[in-house]
Structures are given as structure tokens and as C-alpha cells.
């Protein structure tokens, strides 16, 4: 099962399923895909994942890569949203919760009430890029206020000169993510202050290639999508710096990882249930996720962890194991 590039940041189907199985481990030499299975053991069962539509492609990619070595464990990846995912998780209905923000205090309380122990795993970074045509030689940096002026509901901005009087009289043509995309949710929340709050008179698409073609073919074009997709198309596009209040910052893997590219970068998390580790297939899958986080992030077109984030991830795994053991 191949995940199309357009799945990056898109809302996955409500029950996006990948069949995965842990193969028998070689004597004394279990790899990341066969940890926890025991010599000669084949694992079977179901792993339930739910939560953020943005993180869903990561968990789906993890399941897909896991499947290449294994078969027989069924992983379902639902997209109830971060809040909806925590509701199910804290009710004991899922093994892993996908989240595009840290768990809230009231969600922690709900989990504690049900005796759900967990650990927070940052598995990747999310960064969005705002792109314009290579022919655009006048715009290098926009403030969040300017982006909001362009993209807010009811916006009448149709010319670059309306964005900044210093800009030339060039028609503004907008391209962006479709409304069923996690990228759309994130961009509208970060720029306009509310998920789904956006002007509607732009060219939406779930296929980032359409945005690339539209923006690159128009001198006044502008669009947005994941940073990784810009990096794959930087020969055709120009990326804008964004001023989130602390000066203009260019989106790069480093500025996304350290959080200085605001507000269009954020950490992405999974929350495994400590009790679920009693199921060997869950333990193996979580360990696979941790050990292969960089490859998974790359496959799902997200920004991977830096070295300090990776160290924290491995520390979180050991902490979760300790909670399970207790």
C-alpha cells in the first residue's frame, strides 16, 4: 500500500487501515520490526490509533513501513481530531493517540480518572511554507498580519499593492490546501486564529502539485503547503520568510525544529497507553515507531527530529516501559 504525496497533511479516512505483522525474530538478533515478539513468535491482533488528522499520515507511514517486514497485526488509524482522539484514548478505547498539540490538563485528568498511564512522544515536526513565483522579486517577508489580511474570511485583497503599498500593481492569485486537509486546518488556525476560517475565493486542492503549478505559473501567485514539499520544488518556487513578531524567519528544517519559525511550525506527538504495551504487537509497533522516526517523517513529508528531540523521544520510551513494568 503506497501513501500518495497528497496525503501529507490531509485528513485520512475515518478508518484508514494498514495490515501489519511482526515476523519471527532471528535467534538473538531481533530488529526494530521484530522487537517484543520472542524467538519464533508471530504476532497477531489489532492496534487502534486515533486522533489528529495531521499526524495520521505519520502513523499510517509507520504502519506501512512496519508491514514491509511484518504481516498479521492490523493497525487502524482514525482521524477524530486531537481532542476527539484524547476522548477515546482517556476512555481506554485506543492504544495510541495522535496529537498535533500537547495533552491539556482536563484531558490529563480524564485519563487519570480512568487509570490510563501514558507518555508523550514527539515523533516529528510540522512546518508550513508560504510560496510565491520565482518571478516575484518584490516580496521576501510577510508578517502574520499581512498573511491574515490576505487569507481572512471576506478578504478583498486581490492585488499585491493592497498587501504593502511598496509592492507593485500585480494581481494576487491564491492557491492552497483543500478544506479536508490537516494543512488547511493548521494554516487557518495559525494565521486566522480558527481552524477552517478562510476566504473561499482561492484555488483549493488536495494535490500539492496543483499548487506548485498554479503558483509557479503566475507572477502574482501565492500558496502554502508543507515545508518538505517546497524543498522538493525549490527550483520552481520562492519561499517567503514570515515575521511572527520577532523578525523575519525563513522556514528551514532547523528553524522548524527549534520553533523559531512562528507560527507555522509545531511539534507532532503520539501518546501510547502504557497498559497497551502488555500486547506484544503494540510494544513492537511503538518501538518500531521510535527507532525509525526519521524514515517515517521523511516518508510522510514532515520535518524529522533533531538530535536533542531524538534523545527525548528515546527517554520517553524508557519512561513508558517503566510505567508499564510498574
C-alpha angles and dihedrals in degrees: 000000000000123000110222118229089243089067089073105113093353124128108258120222114279091257106026103176134194121179111226134171138184111237121218110282120238114250108279092347112084114166128208091276095052104041116133096018099102125225111313094355121135116205127222134176143082129288115200118208124175140159137068118045088211093057094042094087089056093053090043091051090049090053092046094051090044088054093058088069099028143037135189106049111100116218118192118194114197128186109216091142126256094286094042090048092054090050090058093040095051089047088057094247098122138043098215131022120208113214137180091196136032118277113271125237093250090051090050089052091050090052092046091051090056093043093246111159118194145152130228113243119190102205103171146348127251120214128171124204127210108214137192136180121288085237090064103102098162107059120065103147135021129191121232087248090057091048089050091049088055100042106031119114112277094015113166094194107128101148133057090231088065089058093053126356088222091063119090127254096272126146113249113226116187130209128172152136122318119252093254091061128104086218089060091050093050097044094048092047094048096043105028100028098242135066112253093012104130145123110267102209096091133094107265125193139167087212112080090201088069090056091049091052094045097048096041091050096054126063089210096041125130131179143154139221141135118321092237090060092053089051089055091051104033090122088066102036145044120225122219126223115233127219108210092175101290100072135282114319126184117223110247133147089260096051091046092049094049094042095237091122098082138223096352099066130070142156121258123216147193123200114205119198110240092216090054088064086075084078106078092213091057092047090050093047094048091048090048090051091052097044093047100036094124094053091044092051091048093049092050091045097245130130111266126230122273121233096271092047089049091052090052091050093054090046089053090053091054090048091051091050089052091052089050092050091051 
